[in-house]
Amino acid sequence: MSPEDGSNLLESDAASVSFKETELTLGLPGESRGLALIEKTSGKRGFSETVDLNLGRSSNVDSDHKKYSGESETDVQNRAKPPAAKAQVVGWPPVRAYRKNAMKGCKYVKVAVDGAPYLRKADLEMYNSYQQLLNALQDMFSCSSFTIRNYLNERAVTSQEVNNGVEYVPIYEDKDGDWMMLGDVPWKMFVESCKRLRLMKGSEAIGFAPRTPSKCSSSN
Amino acid sequence: MLRKASSFPEEMLEHVLSFITSDKDRNAVSLVCKSWYEIERWCRKRIFVGNCYAVRPEMVIRRFPELRSVELKGKPHFADFDLVPDGWGGCVYPWIAALATAYPLLEEIKLKRMVVSDESLEVIAKSFKNFKVLVLSSCEGFSTDGLAAVAANCRNLRGLDLRESEVDDPSGQWLSRFPDSFTSLASLNISCLGAEVSFSALERLVGRCPDLKTLRLNHAVPLDKLANLLRGAPQLVELGTGAYSAELQPDVFSNLAGAFSGCKELRSLSGFWNVFPGYLPAVYPVCSGLTSLNLRDANIQGADLIKLVSQCRSLQRLWVLDHIEDIGLEALAACCKDLTELRVFPSDPYGAEPNVSLTERGLVSVSEGCPKLQSVLYFCRQMTNAALVTIAKNSPRMTCFRLCIIEPRAPDYQTLQPLDLGFGAIVENYKDLRRLSLSGLLTDRVFEYIGTYAKKLEMLSVAFAGDSDLGLHHVLSGCEKLCKLEIRDCPFGDNALLANAAKLETMRSLWMSSCSVSFRACKLLGQKMPRLNVEVIDERGPPDLRPENCPVEKLYIYRTIAGPRFDMPGFVWTMDGDSV
């Protein structure tokens, strides 16, 4: 392979990359970019002996990038509602989210996951049902590998169920400070009274039955 | 006969220094020589720490033993837009604990974007006998219990300002904790509180504080009670109303209008949640004297806005929703010749289609009609290079220009070209520009202009812009005064960052999220630059579990003499020599 061929290849690559970039797409801002810029970065490095390696890596990076830009919190929450506006990008446009809290109806609650060092916030007003909320929580913490047990049908947790892999039980703290299972009360009432959410490890939830609010000591 | 610095009497220098209050001047004085450093540090009364992790409290205390006022900032600016995950840091408690021991005479604490616990507030309330001013701007982590402690214990409090903070509101009773003998309040801003406060306690408080000049209420204070409050405080200079709607009743209206007429010193109005337009004329008596009007939360239509704004001929600052539309901005430009600051916010930021007729023409009108314009924040859905060039030529005094075109990467809608030329004109003409936010379709070219012309630029915000590392390189190598740089979703990677590593030590901080900086580059930077904290923020898990050239999610780099911090949550890693 002569150097001329090589550089022609790069040039045409660069041309095709920049053409792609100027194409208007309906994709999420940042998503198609991710693909384009990875190609560019690999091209720029120009380590021809590691071309194969780069390609292999860039597909990983692709999926990581896609995962990040495709799975942002706001996008996930928007999937829960019927598609009214177009997909949102986290933090764009740059307007302060807190303003909603100071006024009517926005209901941000903290979501804690047992074992995870950080909290997330969820806006309960974005959902119309427990199912939508559970789906969103599942997506929100999708980087960890667990599932959220859906206890909307009334059963107590038994130890058999818990033994199969890591499962989490969603519970919430209500206005009175009691910890309750999700699904006890109608959705609207739940949104009114929910102060915070916790995804409790299944193993701790044995005996935690719906309709029997038991005081659960929170480590938060 | 030469006089050496050492023979200059200390007392005289101290006296001269008492007139020098700006931080920059004070810092310059301290660099003249060792004895001036010593004299200056003993008489410095106020300190501003732009990044709470840049220095340790003990270091501040050791250098400045006589402080009366401390101002701290915590989280990076992009935390305002949910880009910094909860738990990142910015806890003020270690500072408060240290200050409590070192400065019993401390009078002022001002915090921005910090996590403030009730415990911190209790320590403040009980440690400083002469405490006067508490400002919590965009803070969180505390409840009204903490405020109750401040109210109950700070006998000489002059200012309590909770602007834009998130406060947990278990009880509205905290206001009653100000004792009946407490009369020193001059400024109260509770506009961010979600729940009701006890109105009778508020009324009594307002009535017994003759120095009260600033009162910003929250939306829970009803309109029909506002007149009473105003009659109790006719000396008010700044007022934030509560909810501005009620059933239109003639006696309520005339009572309110009368109360406003009595406030001859009123210069600033804000609040106006849930506006019922029929009540707007009640404020007309004060309009001619207003210099600042904040209608950011007022969902009123253009015609009412125009009527209101046209009466405010002395207006210098206007914050308003895009309901004002181009036609309202034309009216503004015709009436308010002293306007220096304009902020136009989007009423429907997430809507797919424009809901109002607000375009680039509105901003052009204002730039044409208001020659003193120096600060702009403008959300809109379309822009042209031609408009930007016109705006650039019309406003020579501009120091802060922030344009947000809502659709990322939107081109000039007439020519479909990038907006490089428009922003290029902006930075070329605005010789004193200190702050700039970009938006729209932008290539590396715009950064070349910025690096060439924006020599006084201190803060730059970039989103969805640029083509390559060259863009970042232009900014880092060209902008001599750059202090804060925040970037999201741009194809900037390792090369520009590593090539300009030394520049980062001359800046307060650099934020990059959804860019292409690899973990490898972060490690390298952390190794090479011991006076930088290079923080990788990644909620996908530890970055060393992925290939080294994988881009990190978020990167926050700041200069520090405090070394790495130890209060990081599980999704933040500091790159230093040891971690490699």
Interface residues (C-beta under 8 A of the other chain):
Chain A: S18 E21 P29 G30 R33 A36 L37 I38 K40 T41 K44 R57 N60 V61 D64 H65 K67 Y68 S69 E73 A85 K86 Q88 V89 V90 G91 W92 P93 P94 V95 R96 A97 Y98 R99 N101 A102 M103 K110 A116 P117 Y118 L119 R120 K121 C143
Chain B: F78 D80 F81 D82 L83 P85 D86 G87 S138 E164 E166 S191 C192 L193 G194 N218 H219 W273 D297 F345 P346 P349 Y350 G351 A352 F379 C404 I406 P408 R409 S461 A463 F464 D467 S468 D469 R488 D489 P491 G493 N495 S514 S516 E539 R540 G541 R546 P547 N549 C550 P551 E553 P569 G570 F571
